[in-house]
Amino acid sequence: MNRIILFLCLTALALFAQTSPTTVSVDATDCTRRLYHVKMTMPVKPGPLTLLYPEWIPGEHGPTGPVTDLVNVRITSGSKAIPWRRDLNDMYTFALDVPQGVSAIEIALDYIATPESSGFSSAASTTDKLAILSWNQMLLYPKGIPTDQLKYQADLTVPAGWRYASALPIETESGRHIQFQSASLTTLVDSPVLMGVYFKTVDLSPGTTPPHYLHIAADSDRATQITPDEIAHYRNLVQETGALFGARHYRDYHFLLSLSDHIAHFGLEHHESSDDRTQERMLIDDSVRRVEADLLTHEMAHSWNGKYRRPAGLATPDYSEPMKGNLLWVYEGLTNYLGEILAPRSGLLTADEFRGSLARAAAMLDTRYGRRWRPLQDTADAAQLLYNSRKDYEDLRRNVDYYEEGTLIWLETDVTVRQLSHGAKSLDDFVKAFEGAPSTGPMVKPYTFEDVGNTLNAVQPYDWTSFFRDRLTSTSPHAPLGGVEKSGWKLVYTDTPTQMWRDFEVSEKTIDLSYSIGLTVKDDGEIEDVKMDGPARKAGIIPATRIVAVNARKFSPELLREAIDAAVKSAGPIEILIEDSEFYKTFRVDYHGGEKYPQLVRDESKPDLLSAIIAPHAAAKAQ
């Protein structure tokens, strides 16, 4: 098999002669109209040539390359057009014949940036005031050669008056035109560009190496106004990641933070940067700030866990080979845990706020109906499907639960290591051994399930294989709460929401009544989901419908809460008028238990390990 792969690579190299880097010139001056104009020059040899458009995008865990937005593709040599045709079995593949005597081809194309906000980097990425450029959307590459071996040199023209940032090193800069240094195609695709009118850069590690920067682009100047306290917290994050991992695997690091209500909201990891997108008021609205406190911590942790150390099934040689997500409970689950504990360690959240967020996730997972049929492992195996799944019946379907449940599993792992070692070891020791020294530049070290267990066993002997497999294959109706309970805390339900619960509702414009009548409702009355075991579903209410009235009065979030509270002293049901397409129906919800919200309370019979886990570590290490 290895000989066959080698032969195919040598055959491709014979047809593709990279005597100089492929150049890719992107004109972004039309980006506010959602158009990019691209010109490429690619060295070639005469004969058949197959070009690919990137399909499987690292970090997105699926075939998300937006090939339908690639338009106006023209391939020429000099003034002569070279015909091409798309492969009927692979829509990301373009075949052509390079004429005799031709040593380079020119490729011109346009890219249409979508206004749709659902998805990852191929979703909405531009407004009138900012844009995020993902290089994989703007280019083609030859088939059969690992992207590490392909050299590209990119240049970019930005709109007048805009500033920009990227981890990609600069060769020259003149006015609005930037020429970047030649890099492998892997590095180019791994180095997005943030640009905009309202732009600010904050040095997060002044006077030290490697440098770290927070770049902020927003739809308004007010939204870029980060406070000195927040700057201090992000500088703490740099120190805390150093203490946690004990090494760094980048030349410098750039947070690319875009703040807009008109782009897709997510975080996407890169070796030397992160593409962090959220609401415009994230830095100036305390509710949004707290909800998004682990956005940058999560994506930075990925530089070690996901980019440097990567599951073998995700360490593919190019962007056409399908990725296998079976170890996403490590790639994303461990990162989710590390990102969440780094938030309080850095001061981005208080201990109470962290516990409120943890309680919210634990309650959701502990009552998730779909866990009775879909084990956690399948949420990872089917990730490329579940990322695009709808919100309705999510309680029955399950989504990419390996994020939040990964936090629970890795918390339990951390607590177990601490208990078995009588406090001498923790998960920090595993992280350092698995992802730490020596410091390197960007590189990938693939791993397997066995590698994870073996490294953990070297830190603290235990049957880690059975520990993880039991949790990954379980169809128990309840979540693995051992880490919460063994760390000295209990999940309980009270009639008062935590501050973090209120913050999530404000940020997401939702009222979450999952643990009372069993509904999650948008502020406008749209029912996002129903709890399968909840009173609302037992009454017949379904998701993707809209509440019109409660007890014969026009719906409002406050009215629905008041009706739940009033039902505690009433024997009658709560009457809810629902609009479903063109049809209206009244449902009678027989519930009298009042509002219920999850929170963590202290179990004084056990040591408080959770507080020790989230306490700042960088200062302790320095002492």
Backbone torsions as a table, in degrees:
resi	resn	phi	psi	omega
1	MET	NA	-43.2	179.6
2	ASN	-62.9	-35.0	178.9
3	ARG	-66.9	-37.0	178.6
4	ILE	-64.6	-45.7	179.0
5	ILE	-61.2	-43.3	179.2
6	LEU	-61.6	-43.7	179.6
7	PHE	-60.5	-44.0	180.0
8	LEU	-63.3	-40.7	179.1
9	CYS	-65.5	-41.7	179.3
10	LEU	-66.0	-36.2	177.3
11	THR	-64.1	-44.3	178.9
12	ALA	-63.4	-41.0	179.6
13	LEU	-63.3	-34.2	179.4
14	ALA	-65.4	-31.6	-179.2
15	LEU	-90.1	-16.6	-178.4
16	PHE	-122.9	109.3	-175.3
17	ALA	-103.7	103.2	-179.2
18	GLN	-93.6	76.0	176.4
19	THR	-74.8	-19.6	176.7
20	SER	-148.3	163.3	-178.4
21	PRO	-63.7	148.4	167.1
22	THR	-69.2	131.5	177.8
23	THR	-99.0	142.0	176.1
24	VAL	-134.0	115.9	-177.9
25	SER	-110.2	118.9	-177.5
26	VAL	-109.5	123.6	173.8
27	ASP	-98.7	107.0	-176.9
28	ALA	-99.4	12.9	-175.8
29	THR	-68.7	-15.6	176.5
30	ASP	-101.5	13.5	-172.5
31	CYS	-64.8	-28.4	177.8
32	THR	-68.4	-16.9	172.3
33	ARG	-95.0	8.0	179.0
34	ARG	65.4	36.8	176.2
35	LEU	-130.5	137.2	171.9
36	TYR	-122.0	141.3	179.6
37	HIS	-115.1	130.6	-171.1
38	VAL	-129.6	139.3	170.9
39	LYS	-128.7	133.6	179.4
40	MET	-125.1	148.5	168.9
41	THR	-126.7	121.9	-173.0
42	MET	-123.3	123.0	174.6
43	PRO	-68.8	136.2	-176.7
44	VAL	-144.1	174.7	169.3
45	LYS	-121.5	155.4	179.1
46	PRO	-60.9	146.7	177.7
47	GLY	125.2	-176.4	179.8
48	PRO	-61.7	139.4	178.3
49	LEU	-139.5	133.1	176.8
50	THR	-113.8	124.5	178.2
51	LEU	-108.6	144.1	-178.5
52	LEU	-118.6	145.5	169.0
53	TYR	-100.6	131.7	-176.2
54	PRO	-54.8	127.2	-175.4
55	GLU	-109.7	-58.0	-178.8
56	TRP	-91.3	107.5	-171.8
57	ILE	-94.2	123.7	179.7
58	PRO	-54.3	137.7	179.4
59	GLY	87.2	-19.6	179.7
60	GLU	-98.9	-10.7	169.6
61	HIS	56.9	32.3	179.0
62	GLY	-169.9	172.5	179.3
63	PRO	-81.0	74.9	-171.2
64	THR	-102.2	2.4	178.7
65	GLY	-58.4	125.4	-171.1
66	PRO	-83.0	65.6	-173.0
67	VAL	-63.5	-26.6	179.6
68	THR	-69.0	-17.3	178.4
69	ASP	-94.6	3.8	173.5
70	LEU	-87.3	117.6	-173.5
71	VAL	-136.8	169.3	172.9
72	ASN	58.6	38.5	-176.2
73	VAL	-78.9	123.6	178.6
74	ARG	-135.1	130.7	179.6
75	ILE	-118.7	128.0	-176.7
76	THR	-139.1	165.5	167.8
77	SER	-132.3	110.3	-170.6
78	GLY	66.0	-123.4	179.5
79	SER	-101.6	2.7	-175.3
80	LYS	-97.7	126.5	178.9
81	ALA	-72.3	142.3	175.0
82	ILE	-111.5	115.2	-179.0
83	PRO	-64.1	148.4	175.5
84	TRP	-137.1	160.2	175.7
85	ARG	-144.0	141.3	178.3
86	ARG	-75.0	141.0	176.4
87	ASP	-70.6	130.3	-176.9
88	LEU	-70.6	-19.9	179.1
89	ASN	-96.5	-10.9	-178.1
90	ASP	-147.3	103.3	-173.9
91	MET	-69.6	-7.4	179.5
92	TYR	-95.4	6.5	-171.6
93	THR	-116.3	134.8	-179.1
94	PHE	-126.0	124.0	-177.4
95	ALA	-107.9	141.1	177.6
96	LEU	-152.7	167.1	174.4
97	ASP	-115.6	122.9	178.3
98	VAL	-82.1	123.3	-178.1
99	PRO	-65.0	157.7	175.9
100	GLN	-60.8	143.1	178.6
101	GLY	84.0	-3.0	-178.4
102	VAL	-95.2	127.2	179.5
103	SER	-111.1	-7.3	178.2
104	ALA	-154.7	146.2	174.8
105	ILE	-119.7	152.7	176.5
106	GLU	-108.0	134.8	179.7
107	ILE	-122.4	124.5	174.4
108	ALA	-115.7	138.3	178.8
109	LEU	-155.5	161.0	172.8
110	ASP	-120.3	154.2	176.7
111	TYR	-125.8	128.9	178.8
112	ILE	-96.5	117.0	178.1
113	ALA	-83.1	124.6	-173.7
114	THR	-72.6	150.4	171.2
115	PRO	-87.4	-7.7	-176.7
116	GLU	-72.7	133.4	-173.5
117	SER	-94.5	0.4	-178.6
118	SER	-93.3	122.3	179.0
119	GLY	131.3	-166.4	-178.8
120	PHE	-103.8	-130.3	-172.4
121	SER	-65.6	-20.8	177.5
122	SER	-83.8	-0.9	174.3
123	ALA	-87.6	-172.1	-173.7
124	ALA	-53.1	123.7	-176.0
125	SER	-134.4	7.4	-178.2
126	THR	-136.8	147.4	167.9
127	THR	-135.3	-172.4	177.8
128	ASP	-70.7	-15.7	-173.5
129	LYS	-118.5	-10.1	-178.0
130	LEU	-155.3	165.3	175.9
131	ALA	-158.1	151.2	172.5
132	ILE	-120.0	119.8	-178.1
133	LEU	-98.5	123.2	175.0
134	SER	-107.5	116.1	-172.6
135	TRP	-60.7	-32.2	-178.1
136	ASN	-60.2	-22.2	-179.4
137	GLN	-81.3	-11.4	-168.1
138	MET	-112.0	10.8	-170.3
139	LEU	-150.8	167.1	170.9
140	LEU	-121.2	159.7	177.9
141	TYR	-145.5	155.7	-176.5
142	PRO	-75.1	142.0	180.0
143	LYS	-73.6	146.2	169.1
144	GLY	95.2	-0.6	-179.7
145	ILE	-121.9	127.0	178.2
146	PRO	-54.6	140.1	-175.8
147	THR	-64.6	-21.4	174.8
148	ASP	-63.8	-25.4	-175.0
149	GLN	-95.9	-2.9	179.9
150	LEU	-96.6	127.8	179.4
151	LYS	-100.1	130.0	177.9
152	TYR	-127.8	144.7	171.8
153	GLN	-123.1	120.4	-174.2
154	ALA	-107.6	147.1	168.0
155	ASP	-136.7	157.2	-170.1
156	LEU	-142.1	136.9	171.7
157	THR	-113.2	120.5	-176.8
158	VAL	-98.8	159.6	177.9
159	PRO	-61.3	154.6	-179.5
160	ALA	-59.4	133.7	177.1
161	GLY	83.9	-1.0	-178.7
162	TRP	-94.2	149.0	170.7
163	ARG	-111.8	171.7	-171.1
164	TYR	-151.1	168.2	173.5
165	ALA	-156.0	147.5	176.4
166	SER	-161.9	155.5	173.9
167	ALA	-78.3	-11.8	-178.8
168	LEU	-70.9	122.5	-177.5
169	PRO	-61.1	146.6	-176.6
170	ILE	-95.5	135.2	173.9
171	GLU	-87.1	-57.3	177.3
172	THR	-143.7	160.2	178.9
173	GLU	-145.0	131.6	179.3
174	SER	-145.5	108.2	-178.8
175	GLY	61.7	-121.9	-178.8
176	ARG	-90.8	3.2	-175.3
177	HIS	-107.7	128.3	-179.9
178	ILE	-122.9	127.6	171.4
179	GLN	-107.9	123.3	-178.9
180	PHE	-90.8	159.5	177.5
181	GLN	-68.5	150.7	176.3
182	SER	-59.8	139.9	-178.2
183	ALA	-150.3	165.3	173.8
184	SER	-66.1	156.9	176.9
185	LEU	-60.4	-34.9	177.5
186	THR	-58.3	-47.3	-179.2
187	THR	-68.2	-39.4	178.9
188	LEU	-59.9	-51.2	-179.4
189	VAL	-63.9	-26.5	-179.0
190	ASP	-83.9	7.3	-173.0
191	SER	-132.2	72.8	179.5
192	PRO	-65.0	166.7	-179.8
193	VAL	-119.2	130.4	172.4
194	LEU	-103.3	133.7	179.8
195	MET	-146.8	155.3	-179.9
196	GLY	177.6	173.5	179.1
197	VAL	-77.4	-52.8	-179.6
198	TYR	-93.1	105.1	-166.9
199	PHE	-138.8	137.9	178.9
200	LYS	-143.0	142.7	175.8
201	THR	-122.9	132.1	179.8
202	VAL	-119.3	127.4	175.8
203	ASP	-79.0	118.1	-176.3
204	LEU	-96.6	-6.2	177.6
205	SER	-142.3	59.3	-174.8
206	PRO	-58.7	131.0	175.3
207	GLY	79.8	4.5	-178.4
208	THR	-126.2	164.3	175.7
209	THR	-124.0	149.0	-5.7
210	PRO	-72.3	156.1	-179.6
211	PRO	-73.7	152.6	177.3
212	HIS	-133.6	136.8	-177.3
213	TYR	-133.9	145.1	170.0
214	LEU	-110.1	113.9	178.2
215	HIS	-105.1	130.2	-176.0
216	ILE	-122.6	124.4	170.8
217	ALA	-122.2	136.5	-175.1
218	ALA	-143.2	167.9	178.3
219	ASP	-80.6	-5.5	176.8
220	SER	-148.8	154.0	178.3
221	ASP	-66.2	-36.0	-179.8
222	ARG	-58.3	-36.7	-175.8
223	ALA	-69.8	-17.4	179.9
224	THR	-86.9	-1.3	-172.2
225	GLN	-81.4	86.4	179.3
226	ILE	-82.6	140.5	-176.5
227	THR	-81.4	157.5	175.2
228	PRO	-57.0	-35.9	178.6
229	ASP	-63.1	-43.0	179.9
230	GLU	-66.9	-38.7	175.7
231	ILE	-59.6	-42.8	178.9
232	ALA	-61.7	-39.4	-179.8
233	HIS	-65.7	-40.8	179.1
234	TYR	-72.2	-30.3	171.8
235	ARG	-67.8	-35.9	173.4
236	ASN	-61.0	-37.5	-180.0
237	LEU	-59.9	-41.4	176.9
238	VAL	-59.0	-43.3	179.3
239	GLN	-68.0	-39.7	-177.4
240	GLU	-69.4	-35.9	176.2
241	THR	-67.6	-34.3	175.4
242	GLY	-63.3	-42.4	179.1
243	ALA	-68.4	-36.0	-176.8
244	LEU	-72.8	-48.7	-173.1
245	PHE	-93.8	-26.6	177.5
246	GLY	74.4	7.8	179.3
247	ALA	-167.4	165.4	177.4
248	ARG	-132.1	147.6	-175.6
249	HIS	-123.8	46.6	177.2
250	TYR	-152.7	157.8	178.0
251	ARG	-78.8	-38.8	171.2
252	ASP	-156.9	168.0	-174.8
253	TYR	-132.2	137.6	-175.8
254	HIS	-130.0	117.3	167.6
255	PHE	-82.2	122.0	177.4
256	LEU	-105.4	92.0	-172.3
257	LEU	-99.7	114.2	177.6
258	SER	-108.6	131.3	-173.8
259	LEU	-120.0	106.3	-177.9
260	SER	-160.8	146.7	174.5
261	ASP	-91.3	7.9	-174.3
262	HIS	-122.7	16.5	174.8
263	ILE	-125.1	167.0	174.9
264	ALA	-65.3	145.3	-179.2
265	HIS	-110.7	119.5	179.9
266	PHE	-173.7	179.5	170.2
267	GLY	-127.5	139.8	177.9
268	LEU	-130.8	125.8	-173.7
269	GLU	-82.1	147.3	172.0
270	HIS	-140.9	163.8	-178.0
271	HIS	-58.3	-47.4	-171.0
272	GLU	-117.4	9.9	178.8
273	SER	-160.3	173.4	171.8
274	SER	-142.8	140.9	179.4
275	ASP	-95.8	101.3	-171.1
276	ASP	-114.3	115.4	-173.4
277	ARG	-125.2	128.4	179.5
278	THR	-156.0	-170.4	-173.3
279	GLN	-63.9	151.3	-176.3
280	GLU	-57.2	-37.0	-172.8
281	ARG	-93.9	19.7	-175.8
282	MET	-55.3	-39.6	-176.7
283	LEU	-85.6	-11.8	-173.3
284	ILE	-123.7	-0.7	176.5
285	ASP	-118.4	116.3	-173.3
286	ASP	-60.9	-36.5	-179.9
287	SER	-64.1	-46.8	179.8
288	VAL	-67.5	-39.9	179.9
289	ARG	-58.4	-44.8	-178.8
290	ARG	-68.2	-41.8	179.6
291	VAL	-61.8	-36.5	-177.0
292	GLU	-95.5	13.2	-174.5
293	ALA	-60.9	-29.0	-178.4
294	ASP	-99.2	11.1	178.5
295	LEU	-66.1	-55.4	-177.9
296	LEU	-72.8	-32.3	178.3
297	THR	-65.7	-40.9	178.3
298	HIS	-62.8	-50.3	-174.8
299	GLU	-68.3	-33.6	177.6
300	MET	-68.7	-39.3	178.3
301	ALA	-60.4	-27.1	177.8
302	HIS	-64.3	-22.5	179.4
303	SER	-58.9	-33.3	175.7
304	TRP	-90.7	-50.5	-173.4
305	ASN	-103.0	90.4	-179.3
306	GLY	135.8	-42.3	178.4
307	LYS	-97.1	-55.2	177.9
308	TYR	-72.4	-58.0	172.6
309	ARG	-97.1	123.4	-173.1
310	ARG	-138.6	137.9	175.9
311	PRO	-55.6	142.8	-177.1
312	ALA	-57.3	-34.8	-178.9
313	GLY	-71.8	-13.8	177.7
314	LEU	-105.1	-5.3	-179.2
315	ALA	-94.0	67.9	-175.1
316	THR	-85.1	154.4	-176.1
317	PRO	-76.0	-21.3	178.1
318	ASP	-152.5	-167.5	-173.4
319	TYR	-99.9	12.0	177.6
320	SER	-105.4	-20.7	-178.9
321	GLU	-79.5	126.6	179.6
322	PRO	-58.3	141.6	178.5
323	MET	-92.4	144.4	179.2
324	LYS	-107.9	122.0	-171.0
325	GLY	-98.5	18.1	-173.0
326	ASN	-61.9	-22.8	179.6
327	LEU	-105.5	22.7	177.8
328	LEU	-65.5	-19.8	175.7
329	TRP	-68.1	-16.9	170.8
330	VAL	-93.8	-53.4	-177.6
331	TYR	-54.3	-53.2	-178.5
332	GLU	-96.2	-38.7	-176.2
333	GLY	-64.9	-47.5	177.3
334	LEU	-65.6	-40.1	177.4
335	THR	-62.0	-39.1	178.4
336	ASN	-60.4	-44.2	178.0
337	TYR	-63.0	-48.0	-178.4
338	LEU	-64.2	-41.4	178.0
339	GLY	-62.7	-37.0	-178.9
340	GLU	-71.7	-38.9	-179.9
341	ILE	-79.0	-24.3	176.2
342	LEU	-69.4	-25.3	179.4
343	ALA	-62.8	-52.4	175.8
344	PRO	-71.2	-33.1	176.9
345	ARG	-59.5	-33.1	-178.2
346	SER	-89.8	-10.4	-177.8
347	GLY	91.8	3.9	179.2
348	LEU	-71.9	-24.5	173.0
349	LEU	-133.3	150.4	169.8
350	THR	-79.6	167.7	178.4
351	ALA	-60.9	-39.6	-179.3
352	ASP	-66.8	-39.9	178.1
353	GLU	-65.9	-40.7	176.4
354	PHE	-59.7	-46.3	-178.9
355	ARG	-65.0	-35.1	177.1
356	GLY	-63.1	-40.6	178.1
357	SER	-68.3	-41.6	178.9
358	LEU	-64.0	-40.9	179.1
359	ALA	-62.5	-39.4	179.9
360	ARG	-62.0	-46.1	179.8
361	ALA	-67.8	-41.9	-178.0
362	ALA	-62.8	-42.1	-179.8
363	ALA	-65.8	-42.4	178.9
364	MET	-58.3	-46.4	-177.5
365	LEU	-72.0	-34.2	-176.8
366	ASP	-71.5	-17.8	-179.6
367	THR	-117.1	11.5	-177.4
368	ARG	-70.9	112.1	-176.3
369	TYR	-63.4	-36.4	-175.5
370	GLY	-64.8	-16.5	179.6
371	ARG	-69.3	-12.3	178.9
372	ARG	-74.0	-19.7	178.9
373	TRP	-122.1	-30.2	-177.7
374	ARG	-107.5	110.8	176.6
375	PRO	-68.7	159.3	-178.3
376	LEU	-57.2	-37.5	-179.5
377	GLN	-54.9	-37.7	-177.8
378	ASP	-71.0	-25.4	176.0
379	THR	-67.4	-28.1	175.5
380	ALA	-80.9	-45.2	-180.0
381	ASP	-58.9	-36.1	-175.9
382	ALA	-101.0	22.3	-174.2
383	ALA	-55.0	-42.7	-176.5
384	GLN	-63.0	-21.8	175.3
385	LEU	-87.4	-43.4	-171.5
386	LEU	-72.4	-27.3	178.2
387	TYR	-59.8	-28.0	-177.7
388	ASN	-100.8	6.4	-177.2
389	SER	-73.2	156.1	-177.6
390	ARG	-78.0	170.1	178.3
391	LYS	-81.8	-27.7	-176.4
392	ASP	-67.7	137.8	-178.0
393	TYR	58.4	29.1	176.2
394	GLU	-63.3	-32.5	178.0
395	ASP	-61.5	-33.5	178.9
396	LEU	-84.0	-40.0	-174.0
397	ARG	-76.2	-39.3	-162.7
398	ARG	69.5	147.1	178.3
399	ASN	-115.7	-149.2	-179.5
400	VAL	-79.0	67.6	-173.1
401	ASP	-70.5	-8.6	-179.8
402	TYR	-66.1	-13.6	172.2
403	TYR	-68.5	-68.7	-175.6
404	GLU	-67.6	-41.1	179.2
405	GLU	-71.3	-27.3	172.0
406	GLY	-59.9	-40.2	176.0
407	THR	-58.4	-45.4	-179.5
408	LEU	-63.9	-42.9	-178.2
409	ILE	-67.2	-42.6	-178.2
410	TRP	-76.2	-26.4	170.9
411	LEU	-64.5	-44.0	178.2
412	GLU	-64.7	-37.0	175.7
413	THR	-60.9	-46.3	179.5
414	ASP	-59.8	-48.0	-178.9
415	VAL	-64.4	-40.2	180.0
416	THR	-63.3	-43.9	177.4
417	VAL	-60.3	-44.2	-179.2
418	ARG	-62.8	-42.0	-177.8
419	GLN	-71.1	-44.7	-178.5
420	LEU	-65.7	-31.8	-178.9
421	SER	-93.1	5.2	-178.5
422	HIS	55.0	40.4	175.6
423	GLY	85.4	-1.6	-177.9
424	ALA	-78.2	-24.6	-177.6
425	LYS	-130.4	163.3	175.5
426	SER	-151.1	179.2	177.4
427	LEU	-63.4	-24.7	175.8
428	ASP	-55.3	-37.0	179.8
429	ASP	-67.4	-38.4	175.1
430	PHE	-63.4	-45.2	-177.9
431	VAL	-60.4	-43.9	178.6
432	LYS	-63.2	-42.2	-178.3
433	ALA	-69.9	-36.0	-173.1
434	PHE	-86.4	-33.1	-169.5
435	GLU	-131.8	5.5	-172.7
436	GLY	-98.1	-127.0	-171.4
437	ALA	-57.4	147.9	3.1
438	PRO	-86.9	158.5	173.7
439	SER	-64.5	141.0	-178.6
440	THR	-141.7	172.2	165.0
441	GLY	-77.6	-176.1	179.3
442	PRO	-60.1	127.6	176.6
443	MET	-160.5	166.7	-178.3
444	VAL	-120.3	128.8	172.6
445	LYS	-118.6	98.5	-178.1
446	PRO	-66.1	154.8	177.6
447	TYR	-142.3	165.3	178.4
448	THR	-119.3	173.3	175.3
449	PHE	-56.3	-41.8	-178.6
450	GLU	-64.4	-35.5	178.7
451	ASP	-62.5	-38.8	178.6
452	VAL	-62.8	-50.3	-179.4
453	GLY	-63.5	-40.0	-179.2
454	ASN	-65.4	-40.3	179.7
455	THR	-68.0	-40.1	176.7
456	LEU	-63.2	-40.2	178.6
457	ASN	-63.9	-32.7	177.6
458	ALA	-70.0	-29.0	177.1
459	VAL	-79.4	-48.0	179.9
460	GLN	-149.4	110.3	-178.9
461	PRO	-58.3	133.2	-179.4
462	TYR	-175.1	163.6	176.3
463	ASP	-83.9	73.7	-176.9
464	TRP	-69.4	-28.3	178.7
465	THR	-60.6	-49.6	178.6
466	SER	-67.2	-37.7	179.3
467	PHE	-54.8	-51.3	-177.0
468	PHE	-74.1	-42.7	-176.9
469	ARG	-63.4	-37.8	178.2
470	ASP	-58.8	-40.8	-176.8
471	ARG	-79.4	-31.5	-178.9
472	LEU	-76.0	-29.3	-175.0
473	THR	-103.7	-1.3	-175.2
474	SER	-68.6	140.9	168.3
475	THR	-117.6	32.4	173.9
476	SER	-64.8	144.4	178.2
477	PRO	-69.8	-10.4	-176.9
478	HIS	-115.4	149.6	-178.0
479	ALA	-75.8	159.1	175.7
480	PRO	-76.0	92.0	-176.8
481	LEU	-96.2	14.0	-177.8
482	GLY	-59.0	-36.6	179.9
483	GLY	-65.8	-40.0	176.8
484	VAL	-64.8	-49.4	-174.3
485	GLU	-70.2	-40.0	-179.6
486	LYS	-75.7	-14.3	178.8
487	SER	-91.5	5.7	173.6
488	GLY	98.2	22.7	-178.7
489	TRP	-137.1	160.3	179.8
490	LYS	-132.1	144.2	174.5
491	LEU	-88.3	120.9	179.1
492	VAL	-131.4	171.0	179.0
493	TYR	-124.7	131.8	179.2
494	THR	-128.9	175.8	-179.0
495	ASP	-89.3	5.3	-177.7
496	THR	-121.0	124.0	178.6
497	PRO	-71.5	148.9	173.9
498	THR	-72.4	167.5	176.7
499	GLN	-59.8	-41.6	-179.4
500	MET	-66.2	-33.3	176.5
501	TRP	-63.0	-46.2	177.6
502	ARG	-61.1	-40.7	-178.7
503	ASP	-62.5	-43.3	178.7
504	PHE	-62.9	-40.7	179.3
505	GLU	-64.5	-41.2	178.4
506	VAL	-65.8	-47.1	-176.5
507	SER	-64.5	-39.4	-175.7
508	GLU	-95.8	0.6	179.5
509	LYS	53.3	50.0	-173.4
510	THR	-139.2	148.7	167.3
511	ILE	-111.5	122.6	-174.2
512	ASP	-103.5	105.2	-178.8
513	LEU	-113.2	35.0	-174.3
514	SER	-59.0	-34.1	-170.0
515	TYR	-104.6	9.9	171.2
516	SER	-116.2	-89.9	-179.2
517	ILE	-84.0	-10.1	174.8
518	GLY	85.3	39.5	179.4
519	LEU	-131.3	148.3	165.6
520	THR	-118.0	120.5	-168.9
521	VAL	-127.2	132.3	173.0
522	LYS	-71.3	160.2	-177.6
523	ASP	-58.7	-25.0	-179.7
524	ASP	-89.4	5.2	177.3
525	GLY	98.3	-7.6	178.2
526	GLU	-66.2	129.6	179.4
527	ILE	-87.5	111.2	180.0
528	GLU	-73.4	-46.5	-177.3
529	ASP	-156.4	162.8	175.2
530	VAL	-125.0	145.6	171.7
531	LYS	-77.4	127.4	-173.7
532	MET	-61.9	-29.9	178.8
533	ASP	-98.3	8.3	-172.4
534	GLY	-86.3	162.2	179.9
535	PRO	-60.0	-35.9	-177.8
536	ALA	-64.8	-43.7	179.3
537	ARG	-68.0	-37.8	177.5
538	LYS	-61.6	-27.2	177.2
539	ALA	-80.4	-13.6	177.3
540	GLY	111.6	1.3	-178.6
541	ILE	-74.2	140.1	-180.0
542	ILE	-123.3	159.3	178.1
543	PRO	-75.1	172.5	-179.4
544	ALA	62.8	28.7	171.1
545	THR	-122.8	-176.9	-174.9
546	ARG	-134.2	134.3	175.2
547	ILE	-78.6	124.9	179.4
548	VAL	-98.3	-41.5	-175.9
549	ALA	-149.8	153.4	176.8
550	VAL	-126.4	122.6	-177.3
551	ASN	51.4	46.5	175.2
552	ALA	67.7	18.4	177.1
553	ARG	-126.1	144.6	-176.9
554	LYS	-52.4	135.2	-175.8
555	PHE	-61.7	141.5	163.2
556	SER	-152.1	154.7	178.6
557	PRO	-56.6	-40.4	-178.5
558	GLU	-65.5	-40.2	-179.6
559	LEU	-63.7	-40.4	-179.9
560	LEU	-65.1	-42.9	177.7
561	ARG	-62.6	-43.1	-179.4
562	GLU	-63.6	-35.2	178.3
563	ALA	-66.7	-38.1	177.4
564	ILE	-65.1	-42.4	179.2
565	ASP	-66.3	-41.3	-178.1
566	ALA	-67.1	-28.9	-177.6
567	ALA	-68.3	-16.7	178.3
568	VAL	-60.9	-35.0	-177.0
569	LYS	-103.6	10.9	-177.7
570	SER	-122.7	144.1	177.7
571	ALA	-86.1	-15.0	-176.7
572	GLY	-83.2	160.0	179.3
573	PRO	-76.9	164.9	171.3
574	ILE	-85.9	123.1	-178.2
575	GLU	-95.4	124.2	-176.5
576	ILE	-124.4	119.5	178.1
577	LEU	-89.4	123.8	-174.7
578	ILE	-114.3	137.6	170.6
579	GLU	-102.4	122.9	178.2
580	ASP	-126.3	101.5	-172.0
581	SER	58.6	-117.6	-178.4
582	GLU	-99.7	11.1	-173.0
583	PHE	-115.2	146.9	-178.5
584	TYR	-124.1	140.3	179.0
585	LYS	-152.5	142.0	177.3
586	THR	-97.8	130.0	178.3
587	PHE	-113.2	142.6	-178.6
588	ARG	-111.2	110.2	-175.3
589	VAL	-95.4	113.7	-177.8
590	ASP	-89.1	87.1	-178.4
591	TYR	-141.8	133.9	-176.4
592	HIS	-138.3	24.1	-175.1
593	GLY	-95.0	-1.3	-179.5
594	GLY	74.7	179.8	179.9
595	GLU	-70.7	145.3	179.2
596	LYS	-139.3	131.4	-178.7
597	TYR	-137.8	141.0	-178.1
598	PRO	-80.8	148.7	170.8
599	GLN	-157.2	163.4	176.4
600	LEU	-99.3	133.7	175.8
601	VAL	-122.6	153.4	-174.9
602	ARG	-71.6	136.2	171.9
603	ASP	-104.8	99.1	-173.0
604	GLU	-68.6	-8.4	179.7
605	SER	-79.8	-6.5	-176.7
606	LYS	-130.6	151.6	177.1
607	PRO	-62.4	147.9	-179.1
608	ASP	-86.2	79.5	178.9
609	LEU	-73.9	-29.4	-177.2
610	LEU	-61.8	-41.4	179.4
611	SER	-65.4	-34.3	177.2
612	ALA	-68.4	-35.4	-179.0
613	ILE	-65.7	-39.1	-174.0
614	ILE	-95.6	-0.4	177.7
615	ALA	-68.3	149.5	177.5
616	PRO	-54.9	136.9	-178.0
617	HIS	-109.5	-26.6	-175.3
618	ALA	-63.9	-42.6	-179.9
619	ALA	-65.3	-40.1	179.8
620	ALA	-64.6	-37.6	-179.8
621	LYS	-67.1	-34.4	-176.9
622	ALA	-72.7	-21.2	-176.7
623	GLN	-76.8	NA	NA
